[in-house]
């Protein structure tokens, strides 16, 4: 199939100047740009007045199951996202055994849902990537999740790993990368990843660095200890000789208002010393996670059932309350719980559906907010999703302008009212922060969302509009592209993106989703590149 995109303006993902040119797609490749496009195509698409750009790369996605259970995947494809990076925040579904998988299905149901045991036909990284190859909307790369590996080797308890266990974890990580993973993620405010010390992380990162991968941590605090947590991750990467990609790199909560300049200076200093560091952010203020994530780490030791038992024990509850409301638990990023900032975004128990869209403070009314939170956790089997309204616009704008920045939605696709970033991140960058606010030139903005991310992933043949590369392309109207997803109605397709091609096949055609499932798993190769 030959498709000619005629009359558009190419913004090629390098950051270089735009130029007018036709683009010819032949099969799954970009066959020609400008000269050589005069061959007879099977279809001509008039894209006059529009931009032809590389498909967007979502560097932080939580579509691990939704790619499989909802094949249309309209939330991402309609934004022009043609590649996602899965296995984030240290918790995903490979590599696992039956026992670890059973706990994970419950533990992160608030991120991904739980389609039932019959869906999980794999246990290894290779098996999961093979399952993706059976037919998905866009392309996907995978990070070996540290927390999952730790659960597999050490269990769910709050304790240091022994040297033998660290060696075994390193072997599991090496195997996952040999099977195609591009690096290692960590979730250091989630159990069991938060129980790891820097030495453990450095040993695993050493294995990753030797294989040409990168480390993508959700670090230990985005609140009171955020800058120290960023410093720790830079030190881990430096000591291990491993590239570092900071996941959803932001500064939230009251203690960090106006401190983005300190983070930027820290990153610049690390880069100046030779650290290979990149980062991703989403262009919104609230964060999103699960309600159980705010609990102190000690209360989650031993796994799901142990956590539920502690929530039923009055003496233990008193200690949890002190950590949340007086001291500021590590689950709350060192900040005391502000119940009016915690909004329920989704529940697994239909009896709790009326709580969605309301804060804990609103649900509690004149009653005890902590007790209300515990009641929800118990009734929802820890599966409750939340939004946390704790961000600062000046920090968001300052960090996204860093020259090593890339785009990542951190989008959760479950719940009645998920965060709109799952549907709106990429058009919001283009429409709100590029066109309306002028924080970037169009060329710079596209480079942030495409070529720069592709370079971090070491994508051998994607991320740029260039003859011979894979035809992952997005066509958008620079004058009208914008997110339409809101917190009240988050599942809304953006405006101004009429065409999206994945591996040369139209996934969005005239603004409508086609039936195409042309995506596949992108695997790390022996040479360290990804294809």
N, C-alpha and C positions, 0 to 999 in steps of 0.2 A: 504494500500500500504506500503510495507516494502522496504526501500532503504538502501543498504549498501555502505558506503563510505570507500573503501578499500585502505590501504597502505599509508595513509596520516600522517601528523604531526599535532597534536592538539596543538593549542595555545588558551587556554581556556577562556581568557578575564579577568583573575584575576591578571595578571602580573607575575604569577608563571612560572617555566620553561616549555618549550615545551616538548612534548613526542610523540612517535610513537604509534598510535592506530587506529584500525578500529572504525567507528562510525555507529551504526545502528539506522535508523529512522523508526518508526512504527506509521503510521497515522500522527498526528501533533506533536508527541513527540520524543525526543531523548530516544530511548529504552535502549541502552547499549553502553558503550565505552570500547573497549578491550574485557574483559571477557563478555560472553553472546552474542557476535556478530556472533556466529556460527550457528544461526538459518537460515532456508532457506529464503532468501530475494526474493522479486519479481524482483528486479533489483540490479545489482552490478555495481558501478561506480568506476573505477580505478583512484585514486587521488594520485598515487605515485609521490613523489617529490613535493607535494603541501601541503599547510597549510589548515587545517580545523579550522575555527574560528567562533565565534558568528557573526550573522548578525550585520552590522554597524548601529548605532543609530545617526541619523541626529538631533542634538539638536536644530537646528534653520532652519526650512524649510518654504518655501512659496509655498507649493503645495496645498493650500486650495481648489482651483478649478481644478487645472490640474489633480489631482487624479481622478476627476469625468469626466472631459471632454476629457482627453487623457488616457484611462484606461491602456494602455501598460506601461506608466510611465517609459520608457526606461532610461531616464536620471538618475534616482535614482536606479532602480533595477539593472542596469548593473554595478553600483559601488559596489554592495553588501549591499546597504542600505535596511534594512528590517523593520525599524521603523523610523518615522518622527514625530517631534513635531511641530504642526501647531498653528495658532492663534497668530502669533508673532507680535512684535513691536506695540502692542496696537490697531491693526486694523485688523479685520476680520469680518466674516459674521454671527456671532451668539454671543450673543442674539441681535435681531433686531426687529424693527417694519417696516412697509412698507416704511415710510418716511426715516428712517435712512438707510435702505438697498439701497434705490434709490440713496442717496448721496454717500454711500460707493462704489457702483458699478462704479461710475465715478471717485471717488477720488483715488482708488487704482487699477484702470485698468492697470496702468503702472507696477504694481506688478504681477497681476493675470489675466489680460485680462478681458473681460466681455462677457460671453457666451449668455447673454440675459435673460430676466426675467423668462422664463419658467424653467430654470435650478434651480432656488432658491425655492425649495419645502419646505423649513424649515424656522423657525424663531427663534427657541430655540437652546440651546446647545444640548439638547437631540435629537432634530430633525435632527441636522447636523450629530451627531454621528450615528444615525440610517441610514442616507443616506449613510455614509461611509460603513456601514455594508452591504449595498446592493451589494458590490463587488468592491474592490480596489486592487492594485498591491501589496502594502506592508501594514504594520500596521501603525496606526496613533494615537497619543495622541493630546489633545487640551488644549490650555491655554485660559482662559477667557480674551478677549482683553480690557484693561482699556479704551482706546480711544472710542471704540464702546459703552461701558457701559456709559461713560460720555456723549456721543452724545445722547444716549437713554434717559438719566435722565435730563441733563442740556442743551442739544443743542450744537451748534457749536461755541458759542460766547466766546470771550476772557474775562473771569471773574472767580472769585473764586466760588466754589460750596458752597452752604449754608449747615449748619449742617444737616438739613432735607434731602437735596439732597445726602450728603455723606452717611447718614444712608440708603437711598434708594439704592444707588450704592452698598453698602456693602451687602444688601439683594440680589441684582441681582447677585453679585459675588458668594454668598453662594449658590444660586439656581443653577448657572452654574456648580459649583463644585459638588453639590449633583447629578446633571445630568451626571457627569462623567469627567469634566475637571480636570486637574492635578495641576493647579495653575493659576497665573495671569501674563499677559505680560503688558508692557507699552511702549509707543513710545513717549519719552519726547522731541524729536525734530520734532514731527508731531502733527498737530492739530487733535482733540482738546486736546490730552493728555498733550501737553506742557503747557496748561493753569493750570494744577493741581499743587498745592504746596505740600511740603513734608508732611504736616499734613493730607491732603486728602489721599495721597498714603499710609501713615502709617495706617490709619483706615482700608483701604481695605486690606492691607497686614495682619493686625491683624486677619481679618476674614479668610484669606487664611491659615495663620499659625495654627489657631485653628483646621482646617480641614486636616492638614498634607500636605498641598501643598507648592509650592515655588513661589517666585516672580522673574520674568525674564524681567528686564527692558532694553530697549534701552535708555540709560541715556541721560542727557541734552546736552552733548557736547563730541565729539571725537577729538576736535581741541584745541583751546586756553584754554578752561575751563575743559579739560578732567579729570584731576586728582581731581579737586574739585567735578566734577559730580560723579565720582566713590565714593568719600567720602560721598556724599549725599545719594547714594543708600545703602551703608553699614550702615549709621546712620538710615535710614528708616527701614531697615530689623532688626537692633538691637532693635530699639524702639518698633517694632511690634512683636518681637519674631517669625520672619518668616525666613525660609530658603531663601537664595539668590542665583540666578544663573545669572551671568553677560553675557548678549547676545553680540555676536561678540565683545569680549573684546579686543580692540586694541587701539593703540595710533597713530593717523594719523595727517596729515598736518605738515607744517614746524615747528611750535612751539614744537612739541613732538619728534623730531628726537633724538634718543638715550636715551629716558626717560623711557624705559620699566622697568629698575631696580627700579625706584620709584614706579611704579604700583605693581610690584612683592613684594616689601617691605611692601606696604600698605596692600596687601592681606594677607601676612604672619602675619602681626601684628593683623589684624582682626581675623584671624583663631586662633591665640594665645590667643585672648580674648574670644574665644568661638563662634564666628560667623560661622554659617554653610553656607559657600560660595563655589560655583563652578563657572566655566566659560566655554564658548566655543569660538573658533576662526576658521577662514578659512585660508588655507595656501597660500594666495595670497596678493599682495600689493594693487591693486585698490579696492575701495568700489563700491557699486551700490545702486541706489535709483531712485527717480523720479526727474525730473527737477524742478517741483513745490516745492519740499522739500527745496530748497535753499532759498526760499522767507522768509522774516522776518515773525515771528508769527503773529504780529498785522495785516499784510496784508491778512491773511487767516481767520481772525475772521468772523464768520457767515456762513462759508461753501463755497461750490464750486462756486455758482453764485456770491456771494459777492466778492470772490477773482477775478473772471473774470472781474467784474465791476471795481475794483480798477486798474486792469491792462489796462483798457481802459481810465482811467482818467489821464490827463497829470500832474496835481498837485500831485496826489498820486504817480504817477510813479517817479516823481522827488525825493520824500522821499524814495521810495523803492531803487532807484539807490544809494542814499547816504548810505543806510544801507548795500547794497551789495558791493559797490566799494570803500567806504571810511571808514565806521565804522566797518564793519564785522558783518553781521546779525547773529541772533541765528540760522537761517536756514543753514547758512554756518559755523556753529560751532565756531562762533566768529572770523573767518578768512575772510579777504576780498576775493571776488570771483576771482579765477584765471581761466580765461576763457579757457586757453590752457590745463587745466587739466580735463575739463568737456567734455566727449565724449558721443554723442547720441548713445544709444544701441537699442532703439526701439521706434516706433511711432504708434499711432492709426489711423492717417490720412494718407492714402496711397500717397497723394500728397507730403508728406515730406520724403518719403522713401530714397531719395538721401542724406539725412542728416546722415543716420545711418553709424556709424564708423568714423564720423568726429567730431572734437571738435568745441565748439562754436566759438573759435578764428578762426579756419579754415573756418567755414561756413561764418562768418562775413567778412573775408578778410580785406580790407581797411575800411570797414564800422563799425558802432557802434556795439560793442559786446553786450552791455546791450539791445539795441533795437532789435538785432537779437534774443536774448534769449526770450524777451517778445513776439515777433512775433511768435516764435515756440510755446510758451505756449498757446497763444490765438488760433492759427490755429489747435492745437492738443488737445484742450479742457483739458489741464493740464495732458494729459495722456502720456507724453514723459518719457521714461526710460533713465537713464544715467549711465555711469561709471565715477568715480572720481579717478584720478591717483594721490593719495596723501599718499600712504603707505610707510613704511620703513622696509626693510628686517631684520635689526637687532632687531627691536621691535617684528616683527612677530615670529622670532625664539626664542627669550627670553620668550615671553608669552606662547607659545605653550608647553614649557617644564615644566610649573608649575604643581605640582602634583595633583592639583584639576581641571586640564584642560580636556575638552572633545571636540569632533569635531562637528562643525556646518557649513553647507554650505552657509547659507543665500542665497540660490540659487533662482533667479528669472527665471522662465521658459517661459517668453513671450518676444517678441521683436525679430527683425531680427538677432541681434548679442548680446545676453545676456552675462552676465559674465560667463566665463567657469567654475567657481566654482560649478555651478549647475550640471555639468557633471563630474567634475574631483576631487572634494575635497578629497574623501577618498582614492582613489588610489594614489593621489599626496602625502598624508601623508606617505603612505607605501613605495612608490617608490622614491620620491624625498628626503623627510626629514628623513626617516628611513634608507633605503638602501644606497642612494647615499651620503647623508651628515652625517649620523650616529648620528643624534640628539637623537635618542631613540634606545634601543634594540627592536627587533621585538615584544617581549612580552609586553614591555611597550607601544609601539605604539598601539597594538591591544587593550590593556586595556583602553587607552584613548578613543578609538572609540567605545567601547562596554560595558564592565562591569562597568566602572566608570559612564557612562551616564545612564545605567540601574539602578544603585544605586540612582542617583539623581531623577529619575522618579519613584522610588520605584516599579519597575517592579517585580511582584511576581514570575514570572517564565520565565524570558528572560534575555539575556545579557551575559550568560555564556554557555560553552559547558559542560553540566552536565546531567547525566541520569535523566529522569523525567521532564526536562524542555522542553519548546516549541522548536520545531525544526526550529528556525530561524538561518540559517547557511550560511556562505560564504566560498567557496573554491578558493584560489588564489595561483598563482605561485610566491614565494617570490623573485625569480630572475628576473622576467619580469614584474610584476605588475607596472603599471604607468598610469598616466592620458595622454590622447592624445588630449583633448579639448584645444584649443588655443583661443586667443582673435579674431583672424581672422576667425577661424572655431570652434565655441564653442560647437556645438552639435555633439560631437564625443564620441563614446563608448570607455571606457578605455581598455587597454590591460591587459592580465594576470589574468582575473577573469572568469573562464569557468563555474562555477556552483554557483547558489544562490538558497537557499530553504527558502520559507516563509510558516510558519506553516506546515512544512513537505512536501510541494509541490514545485517542481522545477519551479522556475520563469525564471532562466537562465540555459539552458541545452546545454553544449558544446559551450558556448559563444553566443548562440542564445536565444532570448526572446521567451518563450512559451506563450500559450494563458491563462495561469493560472491567476486568480484573487483571491488569497487565503488570502489576507490581511483583516484586520478588525479594527474597532475602539478599542483602549485600554482605558478603563474607570477607573477612580478612584473609589475605593470601600469604604464602610463605615469605614473600618479599616485603611484607608489612603494609602493602597497599590493600585497598578494599575495592571489590568489584562484584 
